[in-house]
Amino acid sequence: MAFVKISEQPSLYNDLEKKSAGEIIREINEEDKKVAFAVEKALPAVEKLVNEIVPRMKRGGRIFYMGAGTSGRLGVLDASEIPPTFGMEPSWVIGIIAGGDTALRNPVENAEDDTLQGWHDLEKFGINDKDTVIGIAASGTTPYVIGALKECRKHGILTAAITSNPDAPVSEAADIAIEMIVGPEYVTGSSRMKSGTGQKMICNMITTATMIKMGRVKGNKMVNMQLSNAKLVDRGTRMIIDELGLEYDEAKRLLLMHGSVKKAVDAYRGHESEEE
């Protein structure tokens, strides 16, 4: 049976240019409601992937996202949010986009069509069998991603694929296929819409669950977040107040001295133990 790209089938809506702004946004909203249900069906595959990633990361492995266009940008976005949220070094989760950083803002002609470049890009990071490579391709046919995944599997590297089409070539190239079938886009073929929304949801799940299992969250709080602005310093100070019952100024002093909520709390409790 021939592979059919459901994500590129004609929109369920027509004559979009004749609609009012209100009609357009309400119809988009109706389509967006379908995304969470599509992601829900893919949860077993996401869970399997996280359970495979965590032991690898505990041995020093990393997560690599790979994609082209919107898919590549969303991988880079998720990777870039890990250091400030969880206090991890940027080298732990890495986003790679076909065409390099230029492609984050501008399309790079033919970048996604090169089947060899993805692996070359990974080699620059010293890719090894403790790492995990997650290819993101709404269409499921991106040569840049498929080529990289195939080469990774030859080298014993865990691979996964996130796609919006069932039985896609990118799924066949990966160890774990995460197929999130959101259906045709509101604007035919515009995968920045439902497909992109679903990709973001799944990437959030993968890295958040992994970071929690890596001990980067306590209770439900980001105790390792970077203190990069006044809002986050205030949030961290209040976490310490909740945990230790200190006055605001003392909690803030401890936080700024140690650089994270976790380090501040551990240091304070260690000092208390020494005094006892």
Phi, psi and omega in degrees: 000133183292142178290128181245128178275095179300324183295344181248012175289160181302142178303152176283356182238152181221171180053044184301324183292345180268354184272156174283163178303320180298317179297317182299309185291328177291322178291321176299317179299320178298319178291320181297331179298338182283341189294312183300324179290324177293319178295320181304320181293339181266000186301321179302321179290321178297316179299316179301317181296312180301318180295335175277326183290315190304308179297327177293317181293327178293341176264009178101007179286164182235165173253130173243127169263140177225136178190176177233150178060224181304316181300317179294319180296321180291325175295316178297319179301310182298317179299320184290342181271351183289314180301310181291329183281318188243000178069023178271150175296148181300343182283353182278323177231121189234130176257129179238129180241138178302128182095357177076188186300333176304324184288350176294329182246335184224140178297139177251116188302130175066006184299323185280353184269355183273113183284345184260335188295326181302314179295319178301320179295323178291323181300331179298338181261007181064044182307139181213178189284002171271347184274166176231132180244123181247112178271132180245121182206103181305314181292329184085008186233008186296114183301321180304317182284312183300316179299318180294317181296318180298318180291323177300316182296326176297331182261013176071026181263132180297133181231150174219160179225137174247119183217164180255012182228135180288145176056038182282155177305325180292329177294319180294334182277352186248156175289320182234120181259122176253099184255113185248098190268094184269352179085185181299147179281158180299313169262117189312124176080001183275086187287358173287351184269253185299318180298315179297320178298314179295321178300316179298317179300316182290317177300318176304313181298313184300307186284323180295312179299319179297314181295323176297314180291341176273002176084021183269000178231141175238127185067254172226023188248147179278074188286352179248010183299150175286140182268070190267355176202171185299323180300316183287327175297317179295318179298316179296321179299317181290330174297318180293320177301314180297322185281321189245347180073026180276166171288158186304309185298320179292320178297318180294320179299316179298316181300311183292329179292319187259341172091349175203158179300313183300312182295322180294314180294316180298318181294318181295316180291326176295320178295319178299320181294321179296321181292328178289000000 
